[in-house]
Amino acid sequence: MVKYYAATLHKNYAQDVKQKIFIEKLTVTTDGDGDAAVTSDNYVNGELLAIVYDDGTITAATTATITTSTPIALTLDSYNVDSGDVYRPIYIEGIDADLSSRYFLDSKIVATVSSGQASKTFYIYVVYR
């Protein structure tokens, strides 16, 4: 099981190589209607780097939407898991994809599926530091 750690963020990115990378795993199982809602066990406290999707037993269109739970429901990503396993770096939309355009979070992560493939399981890994 992934443990919760509070990552120390440095203002000087040259020192970031000393920071640890953490992963919060969510196991998502859809119900008989193809719906699911899963909240992470732990808070993601730090700089969001990427979301990794493992398609598990999914074989038909199933779109997962990833949001924060507090203080507001901010949508971080949406992906059709049937498209295959993928590593998706996450940047703030509309800003150049560089170190200054990352989300800094202190929230649990919520994965939702609406009308996806019924009774299937897939995995989401939230990568942060």
C-alpha positions in Angstrom: 0.0 0.0 0.0 1.2 3.5 -0.8 1.9 5.5 2.3 1.1 9.2 2.7 4.1 11.5 2.8 4.2 15.3 2.8 6.8 16.2 0.2 9.0 19.3 0.9 8.9 21.6 -2.1 11.9 23.7 -2.8 11.8 27.1 -4.4 15.0 26.4 -6.2 14.2 23.7 -8.8 17.9 22.9 -9.2 17.6 21.1 -5.8 14.5 19.1 -6.8 16.6 16.0 -7.6 16.7 15.4 -3.9 12.9 15.2 -3.6 11.2 11.8 -3.4 8.5 10.8 -5.8 5.2 9.4 -4.3 2.4 7.4 -5.9 -1.2 7.1 -4.7 -3.0 4.1 -6.3 -6.7 4.1 -6.9 -8.4 0.8 -7.8 -11.6 1.5 -9.8 -14.3 -1.1 -10.3 -17.4 -0.2 -12.2 -20.8 -1.5 -11.1 -23.4 -3.3 -13.2 -24.3 0.1 -14.9 -20.7 0.9 -15.7 -20.5 3.7 -13.1 -17.9 4.2 -10.4 -16.6 6.7 -7.9 -13.4 6.2 -5.9 -11.7 8.6 -3.5 -8.0 8.1 -2.7 -7.2 6.8 0.8 -4.6 9.6 1.3 -4.2 13.3 0.6 -2.0 14.1 -2.4 0.2 16.8 -0.8 2.6 18.3 -3.3 3.3 19.0 -6.9 1.3 16.8 -9.3 3.6 15.3 -11.9 1.5 12.7 -13.8 -1.4 10.4 -13.9 -0.8 6.8 -15.0 -3.7 4.7 -16.3 -3.6 0.8 -16.3 -6.5 -0.5 -18.3 -6.8 -3.7 -16.2 -9.8 -5.7 -17.5 -11.4 -2.8 -19.5 -12.1 -3.8 -23.2 -14.7 -1.1 -24.2 -15.1 2.6 -23.9 -14.7 3.7 -20.3 -13.8 7.3 -19.6 -12.3 8.2 -16.2 -12.5 11.7 -14.9 -9.9 12.7 -12.2 -10.7 15.6 -9.8 -9.7 16.9 -6.5 -12.1 16.6 -3.6 -11.2 19.7 -1.5 -11.4 22.6 -1.3 -13.1 22.6 -4.7 -13.6 19.8 -7.3 -11.0 20.8 -9.8 -10.8 18.6 -12.9 -7.2 17.4 -13.4 -7.7 14.9 -16.3 -10.1 12.8 -18.3 -9.1 9.7 -20.3 -10.7 6.8 -22.1 -9.1 3.9 -20.3 -9.9 1.5 -23.2 -7.3 3.4 -25.2 -4.6 1.5 -23.3 -2.1 2.0 -20.5 -0.6 5.5 -20.6 1.6 7.9 -18.6 0.0 11.4 -18.8 2.1 14.3 -17.5 -0.3 16.9 -16.0 0.1 20.7 -16.6 -2.2 23.6 -16.0 -4.2 24.1 -19.2 -3.3 27.1 -21.3 0.2 27.5 -19.8 3.4 26.3 -21.3 4.3 22.7 -20.2 7.2 23.5 -17.9 8.1 23.4 -14.2 6.1 26.6 -13.5 2.8 25.2 -14.8 2.2 22.3 -12.4 -0.7 21.9 -9.9 0.3 22.1 -6.2 -2.3 20.0 -4.4 -3.4 19.3 -0.8 -6.5 17.2 -1.5 -7.8 13.7 -1.9 -8.2 12.5 -5.5 -11.5 11.3 -6.9 -11.9 9.1 -10.0 -15.4 8.8 -11.5 -16.8 6.8 -14.4 -20.3 7.3 -15.9 -21.7 4.8 -18.3 -18.5 2.9 -18.8 -18.0 -0.8 -19.3 -19.9 -2.8 -16.6 -18.3 -4.8 -13.8 -14.6 -4.2 -14.8 -11.6 -3.0 -12.9 -8.7 -0.6 -13.8 -6.0 1.2 -11.9 -5.0 4.9 -11.6 -1.6 6.0 -10.2 -1.2 9.6 -9.2 2.4 10.6 -9.3 3.5 13.6 -7.2 6.4 15.1 -5.2 
